[in-house]
Structure formats: C-alpha cells, structure tokens
Amino acid sequence: MSNKDDRLSWMDEEEKRSDDNLEKGTTENSNAPLMKRSKKKNAPDRKTRGIFVQEKHWNDFEDLVLAQKK
C-alpha cells in the first residue's frame, strides 16, 4: 500500500505544470495580468515625541526654539 494519498495526486500534477511554466517563462493564460514583486520602500527614521517627526526636522525645530529663547 502506498503512503501517498491518491486523492492528492492533482497537487503533484499542478506543481509539475507550474514548474514547467516557470522554466519556460510562459503562463497558461497569456492575456492575464502578471503579478510583480515590488521593492519595499524604506520609511525615514522617526521618533515619538508626542507626534512622529523625522530627526532632521526635529533638530531644525529645536534650533529654532533655542534661537528664539536667546
């Protein structure tokens, strides 16, 4: 008796078909839109000071406040 369940043989067929398509660079439906991987955009560093601000803006703000106190 086989350890593999025959009810799941379709999964192996689909896996083989998808691998073949990947190697050939083809798809089953050439008119279908293709998904692309997008590159993750890195967000600027932010610190929590009651609000989220970028470090350079916070430093500029502190310089302005310090200049006004003089």
All heavy atoms as a GROMACS GRO file, in nm:
protein
  581
    1MET      N    1   0.085  -0.119   0.000
    1MET     CA    2   0.000   0.000   0.000
    1MET      C    3   0.089   0.124   0.000
    1MET      O    4   0.187   0.132   0.071
    1MET     CB    5  -0.091  -0.001   0.123
    1MET     CG    6  -0.192   0.108   0.121
    1MET     SD    7  -0.312   0.076   0.252
    1MET     CE    8  -0.403   0.223   0.240
    2SER      N    9   0.051   0.220  -0.077
    2SER     CA   10   0.129   0.342  -0.092
    2SER      C   11   0.100   0.437   0.025
    2SER      O   12  -0.012   0.446   0.074
    2SER     CB   13   0.091   0.407  -0.224
    2SER     OG   14   0.146   0.535  -0.232
    3ASN      N   15   0.206   0.508   0.067
    3ASN     CA   16   0.190   0.607   0.174
    3ASN      C   17   0.122   0.733   0.123
    3ASN      O   18   0.064   0.808   0.199
    3ASN     CB   19   0.326   0.646   0.232
    3ASN     CG   20   0.383   0.535   0.316
    3ASN    OD1   21   0.312   0.445   0.358
    3ASN    ND2   22   0.512   0.540   0.341
    4LYS      N   23   0.130   0.755  -0.007
    4LYS     CA   24   0.076   0.877  -0.066
    4LYS      C   25  -0.073   0.859  -0.097
    4LYS      O   26  -0.114   0.759  -0.151
    4LYS     CB   27   0.154   0.910  -0.192
    4LYS     CG   28   0.128   1.046  -0.243
    4LYS     CD   29   0.239   1.086  -0.332
    4LYS     CE   30   0.224   1.233  -0.356
    4LYS     NZ   31   0.342   1.293  -0.404
    5ASP      N   32  -0.149   0.959  -0.063
    5ASP     CA   33  -0.293   0.956  -0.087
    5ASP      C   34  -0.319   0.991  -0.233
    5ASP      O   35  -0.277   1.096  -0.283
    5ASP     CB   36  -0.362   1.057   0.004
    5ASP     CG   37  -0.511   1.042   0.006
    5ASP    OD1   38  -0.565   0.971  -0.082
    5ASP    OD2   39  -0.576   1.098   0.095
    6ASP      N   40  -0.388   0.903  -0.307
    6ASP     CA   41  -0.415   0.926  -0.449
    6ASP      C   42  -0.508   1.045  -0.472
    6ASP      O   43  -0.510   1.101  -0.582
    6ASP     CB   44  -0.475   0.801  -0.513
    6ASP     CG   45  -0.373   0.688  -0.524
    6ASP    OD1   46  -0.252   0.721  -0.530
    6ASP    OD2   47  -0.414   0.571  -0.528
    7ARG      N   48  -0.582   1.084  -0.371
    7ARG     CA   49  -0.671   1.199  -0.386
    7ARG      C   50  -0.593   1.329  -0.403
    7ARG      O   51  -0.645   1.426  -0.453
    7ARG     CB   52  -0.763   1.212  -0.265
    7ARG     CG   53  -0.863   1.097  -0.254
    7ARG     CD   54  -0.944   1.109  -0.130
    7ARG     NE   55  -0.855   1.092  -0.014
    7ARG     CZ   56  -0.889   1.115   0.111
    7ARG    NH1   57  -1.011   1.155   0.140
    7ARG    NH2   58  -0.803   1.097   0.209
    8LEU      N   59  -0.467   1.327  -0.362
    8LEU     CA   60  -0.387   1.449  -0.370
    8LEU      C   61  -0.292   1.449  -0.489
    8LEU      O   62  -0.206   1.535  -0.500
    8LEU     CB   63  -0.307   1.467  -0.240
    8LEU     CG   64  -0.390   1.476  -0.112
    8LEU    CD1   65  -0.300   1.489   0.008
    8LEU    CD2   66  -0.487   1.592  -0.119
    9SER      N   67  -0.308   1.354  -0.580
    9SER     CA   68  -0.218   1.346  -0.695
    9SER      C   69  -0.230   1.469  -0.785
    9SER      O   70  -0.134   1.507  -0.852
    9SER     CB   71  -0.244   1.219  -0.774
    9SER     OG   72  -0.374   1.222  -0.830
   10TRP      N   73  -0.346   1.531  -0.787
   10TRP     CA   74  -0.365   1.651  -0.870
   10TRP      C   75  -0.271   1.764  -0.827
   10TRP      O   76  -0.228   1.844  -0.909
   10TRP     CB   77  -0.509   1.700  -0.867
   10TRP     CG   78  -0.553   1.748  -0.732
   10TRP    CD1   79  -0.608   1.676  -0.632
   10TRP    CD2   80  -0.544   1.882  -0.684
   10TRP    NE1   81  -0.633   1.754  -0.523
   10TRP    CE2   82  -0.594   1.884  -0.553
   10TRP    CE3   83  -0.497   2.002  -0.738
   10TRP    CZ2   84  -0.599   1.999  -0.475
   10TRP    CZ3   85  -0.503   2.116  -0.661
   10TRP    CH2   86  -0.554   2.114  -0.531
   11MET      N   87  -0.235   1.766  -0.697
   11MET     CA   88  -0.144   1.870  -0.648
   11MET      C   89  -0.005   1.852  -0.710
   11MET      O   90   0.060   1.950  -0.746
   11MET     CB   91  -0.136   1.868  -0.496
   11MET     CG   92  -0.265   1.912  -0.430
   11MET     SD   93  -0.265   1.896  -0.250
   11MET     CE   94  -0.142   2.016  -0.205
   12ASP      N   95   0.038   1.726  -0.722
   12ASP     CA   96   0.168   1.699  -0.784
   12ASP      C   97   0.167   1.739  -0.931
   12ASP      O   98   0.264   1.794  -0.982
   12ASP     CB   99   0.205   1.551  -0.769
   12ASP     CG  100   0.229   1.512  -0.625
   12ASP    OD1  101   0.272   1.599  -0.546
   12ASP    OD2  102   0.204   1.395  -0.591
   13GLU      N  103   0.055   1.711  -0.999
   13GLU     CA  104   0.043   1.749  -1.140
   13GLU      C  105   0.048   1.901  -1.156
   13GLU      O  106   0.115   1.951  -1.247
   13GLU     CB  107  -0.088   1.695  -1.197
   13GLU     CG  108  -0.094   1.544  -1.207
   13GLU     CD  109  -0.233   1.494  -1.242
   13GLU    OE1  110  -0.318   1.577  -1.283
   13GLU    OE2  111  -0.256   1.372  -1.229
   14GLU      N  112  -0.021   1.971  -1.069
   14GLU     CA  113  -0.020   2.118  -1.076
   14GLU      C  114   0.119   2.173  -1.044
   14GLU      O  115   0.164   2.270  -1.106
   14GLU     CB  116  -0.123   2.177  -0.978
   14GLU     CG  117  -0.265   2.158  -1.021
   14GLU     CD  118  -0.296   2.232  -1.150
   14GLU    OE1  119  -0.261   2.351  -1.163
   14GLU    OE2  120  -0.354   2.169  -1.240
   15GLU      N  121   0.185   2.114  -0.949
   15GLU     CA  122   0.321   2.157  -0.913
   15GLU      C  123   0.416   2.138  -1.030
   15GLU      O  124   0.495   2.226  -1.063
   15GLU     CB  125   0.370   2.079  -0.791
   15GLU     CG  126   0.504   2.124  -0.738
   15GLU     CD  127   0.496   2.257  -0.667
   15GLU    OE1  128   0.388   2.294  -0.618
   15GLU    OE2  129   0.601   2.323  -0.661
   16LYS      N  130   0.406   2.024  -1.097
   16LYS     CA  131   0.489   1.996  -1.214
   16LYS      C  132   0.458   2.093  -1.327
   16LYS      O  133   0.549   2.148  -1.391
   16LYS     CB  134   0.470   1.852  -1.262
   16LYS     CG  135   0.560   1.813  -1.377
   16LYS     CD  136   0.536   1.669  -1.419
   16LYS     CE  137   0.625   1.626  -1.532
   16LYS     NZ  138   0.638   1.717  -1.642
   17ARG      N  139   0.330   2.118  -1.351
   17ARG     CA  140   0.290   2.211  -1.456
   17ARG      C  141   0.342   2.352  -1.427
   17ARG      O  142   0.395   2.419  -1.516
   17ARG     CB  143   0.138   2.213  -1.468
   17ARG     CG  144   0.086   2.300  -1.581
   17ARG     CD  145  -0.065   2.306  -1.581
   17ARG     NE  146  -0.120   2.354  -1.456
   17ARG     CZ  147  -0.125   2.484  -1.422
   17ARG    NH1  148  -0.079   2.575  -1.503
   17ARG    NH2  149  -0.176   2.519  -1.307
   18SER      N  150   0.332   2.395  -1.303
   18SER     CA  151   0.379   2.530  -1.269
   18SER      C  152   0.531   2.540  -1.279
   18SER      O  153   0.584   2.642  -1.324
   18SER     CB  154   0.331   2.571  -1.130
   18SER     OG  155   0.391   2.492  -1.031
   19ASP      N  156   0.602   2.434  -1.241
   19ASP     CA  157   0.747   2.433  -1.255
   19ASP      C  158   0.788   2.439  -1.402
   19ASP      O  159   0.882   2.511  -1.440
   19ASP     CB  160   0.809   2.309  -1.189
   19ASP     CG  161   0.802   2.315  -1.038
   19ASP    OD1  162   0.785   2.426  -0.982
   19ASP    OD2  163   0.813   2.208  -0.975
   20ASP      N  164   0.718   2.364  -1.487
   20ASP     CA  165   0.746   2.366  -1.631
   20ASP      C  166   0.721   2.506  -1.688
   20ASP      O  167   0.801   2.556  -1.769
   20ASP     CB  168   0.661   2.263  -1.706
   20ASP     CG  169   0.702   2.120  -1.677
   20ASP    OD1  170   0.815   2.100  -1.627
   20ASP    OD2  171   0.620   2.029  -1.703
   21ASN      N  172   0.611   2.567  -1.648
   21ASN     CA  173   0.581   2.702  -1.696
   21ASN      C  174   0.687   2.802  -1.650
   21ASN      O  175   0.725   2.892  -1.724
   21ASN     CB  176   0.443   2.748  -1.647
   21ASN     CG  177   0.331   2.684  -1.724
   21ASN    OD1  178   0.350   2.633  -1.833
   21ASN    ND2  179   0.212   2.684  -1.665
   22LEU      N  180   0.734   2.786  -1.528
   22LEU     CA  181   0.836   2.875  -1.474
   22LEU      C  182   0.966   2.862  -1.553
   22LEU      O  183   1.030   2.961  -1.586
   22LEU     CB  184   0.859   2.847  -1.326
   22LEU     CG  185   0.954   2.940  -1.253
   22LEU    CD1  186   0.901   3.083  -1.257
   22LEU    CD2  187   0.972   2.894  -1.110
   23GLU      N  188   1.004   2.738  -1.583
   23GLU     CA  189   1.127   2.715  -1.660
   23GLU      C  190   1.117   2.774  -1.800
   23GLU      O  191   1.212   2.830  -1.852
   23GLU     CB  192   1.157   2.566  -1.668
   23GLU     CG  193   1.204   2.505  -1.537
   23GLU     CD  194   1.220   2.355  -1.545
   23GLU    OE1  195   1.210   2.299  -1.656
   23GLU    OE2  196   1.242   2.293  -1.440
   24LYS      N  197   0.999   2.760  -1.862
   24LYS     CA  198   0.979   2.809  -1.999
   24LYS      C  199   0.951   2.958  -2.002
   24LYS      O  200   0.962   3.020  -2.106
   24LYS     CB  201   0.863   2.735  -2.065
   24LYS     CG  202   0.888   2.588  -2.086
   24LYS     CD  203   0.762   2.523  -2.144
   24LYS     CE  204   0.776   2.372  -2.148
   24LYS     NZ  205   0.650   2.309  -2.188
   25GLY      N  206   0.912   3.015  -1.889
   25GLY     CA  207   0.876   3.157  -1.884
   25GLY      C  208   0.741   3.184  -1.947
   25GLY      O  209   0.717   3.292  -1.999
   26THR      N  210   0.652   3.086  -1.945
   26THR     CA  211   0.520   3.102  -2.003
   26THR      C  212   0.413   3.095  -1.895
   26THR      O  213   0.441   3.062  -1.781
   26THR     CB  214   0.492   2.992  -2.107
   26THR    OG1  215   0.497   2.865  -2.042
   26THR    CG2  216   0.593   2.994  -2.219
   27THR      N  217   0.289   3.126  -1.937
   27THR     CA  218   0.175   3.113  -1.847
   27THR      C  219   0.064   3.039  -1.920
   27THR      O  220   0.068   3.026  -2.042
   27THR     CB  221   0.122   3.250  -1.803
   27THR    OG1  222   0.080   3.322  -1.918
   27THR    CG2  223   0.226   3.329  -1.728
   28GLU      N  224  -0.032   2.991  -1.846
   28GLU     CA  225  -0.147   2.923  -1.908
   28GLU      C  226  -0.233   3.022  -1.985
   28GLU      O  227  -0.287   2.992  -2.089
   28GLU     CB  228  -0.231   2.854  -1.800
   28GLU     CG  229  -0.160   2.741  -1.728
   28GLU     CD  230  -0.123   2.627  -1.820
   28GLU    OE1  231  -0.205   2.590  -1.906
   28GLU    OE2  232  -0.011   2.575  -1.807
   29ASN      N  233  -0.248   3.142  -1.931
   29ASN     CA  234  -0.329   3.244  -1.994
   29ASN      C  235  -0.240   3.365  -2.021
   29ASN      O  236  -0.209   3.442  -1.931
   29ASN     CB  237  -0.445   3.282  -1.901
   29ASN     CG  238  -0.535   3.386  -1.962
   29ASN    OD1  239  -0.511   3.434  -2.072
   29ASN    ND2  240  -0.640   3.421  -1.889
   30SER      N  241  -0.198   3.380  -2.145
   30SER     CA  242  -0.104   3.488  -2.177
   30SER      C  243  -0.168   3.625  -2.169
   30SER      O  244  -0.098   3.726  -2.165
   30SER     CB  245  -0.046   3.466  -2.317
   30SER     OG  246  -0.148   3.466  -2.413
   31ASN      N  247  -0.301   3.634  -2.167
   31ASN     CA  248  -0.369   3.763  -2.157
   31ASN      C  249  -0.390   3.807  -2.013
   31ASN      O  250  -0.429   3.921  -1.988
   31ASN     CB  251  -0.505   3.756  -2.227
   31ASN     CG  252  -0.490   3.733  -2.376
   31ASN    OD1  253  -0.393   3.776  -2.436
   31ASN    ND2  254  -0.585   3.663  -2.434
   32ALA      N  255  -0.366   3.717  -1.920
   32ALA     CA  256  -0.387   3.750  -1.779
   32ALA      C  257  -0.276   3.843  -1.730
   32ALA      O  258  -0.161   3.831  -1.772
   32ALA     CB  259  -0.390   3.623  -1.695
   33PRO      N  260  -0.309   3.937  -1.641
   33PRO     CA  261  -0.205   4.024  -1.586
   33PRO      C  262  -0.110   3.944  -1.497
   33PRO      O  263  -0.150   3.848  -1.431
   33PRO     CB  264  -0.283   4.126  -1.503
   33PRO     CG  265  -0.415   4.064  -1.478
   33PRO     CD  266  -0.441   3.967  -1.589
   34LEU      N  267   0.017   3.983  -1.501
   34LEU     CA  268   0.118   3.915  -1.421
   34LEU      C  269   0.144   3.994  -1.293
   34LEU      O  270   0.146   4.117  -1.294
   34LEU     CB  271   0.248   3.901  -1.499
   34LEU     CG  272   0.241   3.816  -1.625
   34LEU    CD1  273   0.374   3.822  -1.698
   34LEU    CD2  274   0.206   3.673  -1.591
   35MET      N  275   0.164   3.923  -1.185
   35MET     CA  276   0.198   3.988  -1.059
   35MET      C  277   0.348   4.014  -1.057
   35MET      O  278   0.427   3.934  -1.104
   35MET     CB  279   0.159   3.899  -0.941
   35MET     CG  280   0.010   3.881  -0.930
   35MET     SD  281  -0.039   3.764  -0.802
   35MET     CE  282   0.033   3.832  -0.657
   36LYS      N  283   0.386   4.128  -1.004
   36LYS     CA  284   0.527   4.163  -0.992
   36LYS      C  285   0.559   4.185  -0.847
   36LYS      O  286   0.476   4.233  -0.770
   36LYS     CB  287   0.558   4.292  -1.069
   36LYS     CG  288   0.544   4.279  -1.217
   36LYS     CD  289   0.584   4.409  -1.283
   36LYS     CE  290   0.574   4.400  -1.434
   36LYS     NZ  291   0.611   4.528  -1.497
   37ARG      N  292   0.682   4.155  -0.812
   37ARG     CA  293   0.727   4.185  -0.676
   37ARG      C  294   0.764   4.332  -0.670
   37ARG      O  295   0.832   4.384  -0.756
   37ARG     CB  296   0.848   4.102  -0.639
   37ARG     CG  297   0.817   3.956  -0.620
   37ARG     CD  298   0.938   3.885  -0.562
   37ARG     NE  299   0.912   3.744  -0.554
   37ARG     CZ  300   0.870   3.684  -0.443
   37ARG    NH1  301   0.853   3.754  -0.334
   37ARG    NH2  302   0.847   3.556  -0.441
   38SER      N  303   0.718   4.397  -0.568
   38SER     CA  304   0.753   4.537  -0.552
   38SER      C  305   0.863   4.548  -0.447
   38SER      O  306   0.869   4.469  -0.352
   38SER     CB  307   0.631   4.618  -0.509
   38SER     OG  308   0.582   4.570  -0.387
   39LYS      N  309   0.948   4.646  -0.467
   39LYS     CA  310   1.055   4.668  -0.371
   39LYS      C  311   0.999   4.749  -0.256
   39LYS      O  312   0.929   4.848  -0.275
   39LYS     CB  313   1.170   4.743  -0.436
   39LYS     CG  314   1.239   4.660  -0.541
   39LYS     CD  315   1.356   4.734  -0.601
   39LYS     CE  316   1.423   4.647  -0.704
   39LYS     NZ  317   1.535   4.715  -0.771
   40LYS      N  318   1.030   4.706  -0.137
   40LYS     CA  319   0.981   4.774  -0.018
   40LYS      C  320   1.054   4.905  -0.001
   40LYS      O  321   1.176   4.910  -0.002
   40LYS     CB  322   1.002   4.686   0.105
   40LYS     CG  323   0.942   4.742   0.230
   40LYS     CD  324   0.957   4.647   0.346
   40LYS     CE  325   0.897   4.704   0.471
   40LYS     NZ  326   0.916   4.616   0.585
   41LYS      N  327   0.978   5.012   0.012
   41LYS     CA  328   1.038   5.143   0.032
   41LYS      C  329   1.066   5.161   0.181
   41LYS      O  330   0.981   5.132   0.265
   41LYS     CB  331   0.944   5.253  -0.016
   41LYS     CG  332   0.919   5.248  -0.164
   41LYS     CD  333   0.825   5.356  -0.208
   41LYS     CE  334   0.798   5.346  -0.356
   41LYS     NZ  335   0.700   5.443  -0.401
   42ASN      N  336   1.186   5.205   0.210
   42ASN     CA  337   1.222   5.227   0.349
   42ASN      C  338   1.170   5.363   0.395
   42ASN      O  339   1.195   5.465   0.330
   42ASN     CB  340   1.374   5.222   0.367
   42ASN     CG  341   1.427   5.083   0.343
   42ASN    OD1  342   1.357   4.985   0.361
   42ASN    ND2  343   1.552   5.073   0.302
   43ALA      N  344   1.098   5.362   0.503
   43ALA     CA  345   1.047   5.486   0.560
   43ALA      C  346   1.160   5.556   0.635
   43ALA      O  347   1.249   5.490   0.690
   43ALA     CB  348   0.932   5.456   0.656
   44PRO      N  349   1.160   5.687   0.637
   44PRO     CA  350   1.264   5.757   0.712
   44PRO      C  351   1.250   5.728   0.861
   44PRO      O  352   1.141   5.696   0.910
   44PRO     CB  353   1.237   5.904   0.682
   44PRO     CG  354   1.098   5.911   0.631
   44PRO     CD  355   1.067   5.778   0.572
   45ASP      N  356   1.361   5.737   0.932
   45ASP     CA  357   1.359   5.714   1.077
   45ASP      C  358   1.273   5.820   1.143
   45ASP      O  359   1.284   5.939   1.113
   45ASP     CB  360   1.500   5.720   1.135
   45ASP     CG  361   1.585   5.603   1.089
   45ASP    OD1  362   1.526   5.499   1.055
   45ASP    OD2  363   1.708   5.615   1.089
   46ARG      N  364   1.189   5.777   1.233
   46ARG     CA  365   1.102   5.870   1.305
   46ARG      C  366   1.109   5.837   1.453
   46ARG      O  367   1.127   5.724   1.493
   46ARG     CB  368   0.958   5.859   1.256
   46ARG     CG  369   0.944   5.892   1.109
   46ARG     CD  370   0.803   5.864   1.060
   46ARG     NE  371   0.795   5.872   0.916
   46ARG     CZ  372   0.772   5.982   0.849
   46ARG    NH1  373   0.756   6.095   0.912
   46ARG    NH2  374   0.766   5.981   0.717
   47LYS      N  375   1.094   5.938   1.534
   47LYS     CA  376   1.093   5.918   1.678
   47LYS      C  377   0.962   5.972   1.733
   47LYS      O  378   0.905   6.065   1.678
   47LYS     CB  379   1.210   5.994   1.741
   47LYS     CG  380   1.342   5.950   1.683
   47LYS     CD  381   1.444   5.935   1.786
   47LYS     CE  382   1.565   5.883   1.714
   47LYS     NZ  383   1.675   5.854   1.777
   48THR      N  384   0.918   5.915   1.840
   48THR     CA  385   0.793   5.957   1.901
   48THR      C  386   0.821   6.065   2.003
   48THR      O  387   0.893   6.044   2.100
   48THR     CB  388   0.723   5.839   1.969
   48THR    OG1  389   0.706   5.736   1.875
   48THR    CG2  390   0.588   5.880   2.023
   49ARG      N  391   0.767   6.181   1.980
   49ARG     CA  392   0.777   6.292   2.075
   49ARG      C  393   0.638   6.352   2.090
   49ARG      O  394   0.619   6.472   2.074
   49ARG     CB  395   0.876   6.395   2.023
   49ARG     CG  396   1.017   6.344   2.010
   49ARG     CD  397   1.107   6.452   1.956
   49ARG     NE  398   1.243   6.407   1.950
   49ARG     CZ  399   1.300   6.353   1.844
   49ARG    NH1  400   1.231   6.336   1.734
   49ARG    NH2  401   1.425   6.316   1.845
   50GLY      N  402   0.542   6.269   2.113
   50GLY     CA  403   0.404   6.315   2.115
   50GLY      C  404   0.346   6.309   1.974
   50GLY      O  405   0.229   6.287   1.955
   51ILE      N  406   0.434   6.330   1.876
   51ILE     CA  407   0.399   6.317   1.736
   51ILE      C  408   0.517   6.249   1.666
   51ILE      O  409   0.627   6.241   1.722
   51ILE     CB  410   0.371   6.454   1.669
   51ILE    CG1  411   0.493   6.545   1.683
   51ILE    CG2  412   0.247   6.519   1.724
   51ILE    CD1  413   0.481   6.674   1.606
   52PHE      N  414   0.497   6.199   1.548
   52PHE     CA  415   0.604   6.136   1.472
   52PHE      C  416   0.667   6.238   1.380
   52PHE      O  417   0.599   6.299   1.297
   52PHE     CB  418   0.551   6.018   1.390
   52PHE     CG  419   0.510   5.902   1.475
   52PHE    CD1  420   0.378   5.880   1.506
   52PHE    CD2  421   0.605   5.815   1.524
   52PHE    CE1  422   0.340   5.774   1.583
   52PHE    CE2  423   0.568   5.707   1.601
   52PHE     CZ  424   0.435   5.686   1.632
   53VAL      N  425   0.798   6.260   1.396
   53VAL     CA  426   0.870   6.354   1.310
   53VAL      C  427   1.003   6.294   1.269
   53VAL      O  428   1.059   6.211   1.341
   53VAL     CB  429   0.896   6.490   1.380
   53VAL    CG1  430   0.768   6.565   1.405
   53VAL    CG2  431   0.972   6.470   1.509
   54GLN      N  432   1.052   6.338   1.156
   54GLN     CA  433   1.185   6.295   1.113
   54GLN      C  434   1.289   6.367   1.197
   54GLN      O  435   1.270   6.481   1.238
   54GLN     CB  436   1.206   6.324   0.965
   54GLN     CG  437   1.114   6.244   0.876
   54GLN     CD  438   1.136   6.278   0.730
   54GLN    OE1  439   1.242   6.327   0.693
   54GLN    NE2  440   1.037   6.253   0.650
   55GLU      N  441   1.400   6.301   1.219
   55GLU     CA  442   1.505   6.353   1.306
   55GLU      C  443   1.555   6.491   1.261
   55GLU      O  444   1.572   6.581   1.342
   55GLU     CB  445   1.620   6.254   1.311
   55GLU     CG  446   1.724   6.284   1.416
   55GLU     CD  447   1.673   6.269   1.558
   55GLU    OE1  448   1.579   6.191   1.581
   55GLU    OE2  449   1.729   6.336   1.647
   56LYS      N  450   1.576   6.508   1.130
   56LYS     CA  451   1.630   6.637   1.083
   56LYS      C  452   1.531   6.751   1.107
   56LYS      O  453   1.570   6.862   1.141
   56LYS     CB  454   1.670   6.629   0.936
   56LYS     CG  455   1.556   6.612   0.840
   56LYS     CD  456   1.603   6.613   0.696
   56LYS     CE  457   1.482   6.609   0.606
   56LYS     NZ  458   1.514   6.635   0.469
   57HIS      N  459   1.400   6.723   1.093
   57HIS     CA  460   1.301   6.827   1.119
   57HIS      C  461   1.294   6.861   1.267
   57HIS      O  462   1.276   6.978   1.304
   57HIS     CB  463   1.163   6.784   1.068
   57HIS     CG  464   1.157   6.763   0.921
   57HIS    ND1  465   1.189   6.859   0.830
   57HIS    CD2  466   1.124   6.654   0.847
   57HIS    CE1  467   1.176   6.813   0.708
   57HIS    NE2  468   1.137   6.687   0.716
   58TRP      N  469   1.310   6.760   1.352
   58TRP     CA  470   1.308   6.785   1.496
   58TRP      C  471   1.428   6.869   1.538
   58TRP      O  472   1.414   6.963   1.616
   58TRP     CB  473   1.306   6.653   1.573
   58TRP     CG  474   1.293   6.675   1.720
   58TRP    CD1  475   1.391   6.668   1.813
   58TRP    CD2  476   1.175   6.710   1.790
   58TRP    NE1  477   1.342   6.696   1.936
   58TRP    CE2  478   1.209   6.723   1.925
   58TRP    CE3  479   1.044   6.731   1.751
   58TRP    CZ2  480   1.115   6.756   2.022
   58TRP    CZ3  481   0.951   6.764   1.848
   58TRP    CH2  482   0.987   6.776   1.982
   59ASN      N  483   1.544   6.838   1.481
   59ASN     CA  484   1.664   6.915   1.513
   59ASN      C  485   1.650   7.061   1.466
   59ASN      O  486   1.690   7.153   1.537
   59ASN     CB  487   1.788   6.851   1.450
   59ASN     CG  488   1.824   6.720   1.518
   59ASN    OD1  489   1.787   6.696   1.632
   59ASN    ND2  490   1.894   6.634   1.446
   60ASP      N  491   1.594   7.081   1.346
   60ASP     CA  492   1.571   7.216   1.298
   60ASP      C  493   1.474   7.290   1.390
   60ASP      O  494   1.493   7.409   1.420
   60ASP     CB  495   1.514   7.214   1.156
   60ASP     CG  496   1.615   7.167   1.054
   60ASP    OD1  497   1.736   7.164   1.086
   60ASP    OD2  498   1.573   7.130   0.941
   61PHE      N  499   1.370   7.221   1.437
   61PHE     CA  500   1.274   7.281   1.528
   61PHE      C  501   1.341   7.319   1.660
   61PHE      O  502   1.320   7.430   1.711
   61PHE     CB  503   1.159   7.184   1.553
   61PHE     CG  504   1.062   7.229   1.657
   61PHE    CD1  505   0.972   7.332   1.631
   61PHE    CD2  506   1.060   7.170   1.783
   61PHE    CE1  507   0.882   7.374   1.727
   61PHE    CE2  508   0.970   7.213   1.879
   61PHE     CZ  509   0.882   7.315   1.852
   62GLU      N  510   1.423   7.230   1.713
   62GLU     CA  511   1.492   7.260   1.839
   62GLU      C  512   1.586   7.379   1.823
   62GLU      O  513   1.596   7.464   1.912
   62GLU     CB  514   1.569   7.138   1.889
   62GLU     CG  515   1.480   7.031   1.947
   62GLU     CD  516   1.560   6.914   2.003
   62GLU    OE1  517   1.670   6.887   1.952
   62GLU    OE2  518   1.511   6.850   2.097
   63ASP      N  519   1.654   7.386   1.709
   63ASP     CA  520   1.743   7.500   1.684
   63ASP      C  521   1.664   7.630   1.679
   63ASP      O  522   1.706   7.733   1.731
   63ASP     CB  523   1.820   7.481   1.551
   63ASP     CG  524   1.921   7.367   1.559
   63ASP    OD1  525   1.953   7.325   1.672
   63ASP    OD2  526   1.964   7.320   1.453
   64LEU      N  527   1.547   7.628   1.615
   64LEU     CA  528   1.462   7.746   1.606
   64LEU      C  529   1.414   7.789   1.744
   64LEU      O  530   1.420   7.908   1.778
   64LEU     CB  531   1.343   7.715   1.515
   64LEU     CG  532   1.242   7.828   1.497
   64LEU    CD1  533   1.305   7.943   1.419
   64LEU    CD2  534   1.120   7.777   1.424
   65VAL      N  535   1.369   7.694   1.824
   65VAL     CA  536   1.321   7.726   1.959
   65VAL      C  537   1.434   7.781   2.044
   65VAL      O  538   1.419   7.880   2.116
   65VAL     CB  539   1.259   7.601   2.026
   65VAL    CG1  540   1.232   7.626   2.173
   65VAL    CG2  541   1.131   7.563   1.953
   66LEU      N  542   1.552   7.721   2.034
   66LEU     CA  543   1.669   7.766   2.110
   66LEU      C  544   1.709   7.908   2.068
   66LEU      O  545   1.740   7.992   2.153
   66LEU     CB  546   1.786   7.671   2.090
   66LEU     CG  547   1.907   7.692   2.179
   66LEU    CD1  548   1.868   7.670   2.325
   66LEU    CD2  549   2.019   7.598   2.141
   67ALA      N  550   1.702   7.936   1.938
   67ALA     CA  551   1.736   8.070   1.889
   67ALA      C  552   1.637   8.174   1.940
   67ALA      O  553   1.674   8.288   1.970
   67ALA     CB  554   1.740   8.070   1.737
   68GLN      N  555   1.509   8.137   1.949
   68GLN     CA  556   1.408   8.232   1.997
   68GLN      C  557   1.419   8.257   2.146
   68GLN      O  558   1.382   8.364   2.195
   68GLN     CB  559   1.270   8.181   1.962
   68GLN     CG  560   1.238   8.189   1.814
   68GLN     CD  561   1.098   8.138   1.781
   68GLN    OE1  562   1.028   8.086   1.867
   68GLN    NE2  563   1.058   8.155   1.656
   69LYS      N  564   1.472   8.158   2.222
   69LYS     CA  565   1.486   8.177   2.366
   69LYS      C  566   1.598   8.273   2.399
   69LYS      O  567   1.598   8.334   2.505
   69LYS     CB  568   1.514   8.041   2.433
   69LYS     CG  569   1.391   7.955   2.447
   69LYS     CD  570   1.425   7.830   2.524
   69LYS     CE  571   1.302   7.743   2.544
   69LYS     NZ  572   1.333   7.621   2.619
   70LYS      N  573   1.696   8.289   2.307
   70LYS     CA  574   1.811   8.377   2.335
   70LYS      C  575   1.773   8.517   2.328
   70LYS      O  576   1.717   8.595   2.299
   70LYS     CB  577   1.926   8.349   2.238
   70LYS     CG  578   1.990   8.215   2.266
   70LYS     CD  579   2.105   8.194   2.173
   70LYS     CE  580   2.171   8.060   2.201
   70LYS     NZ  581   2.281   8.032   2.116
   0.00000   0.00000   0.00000
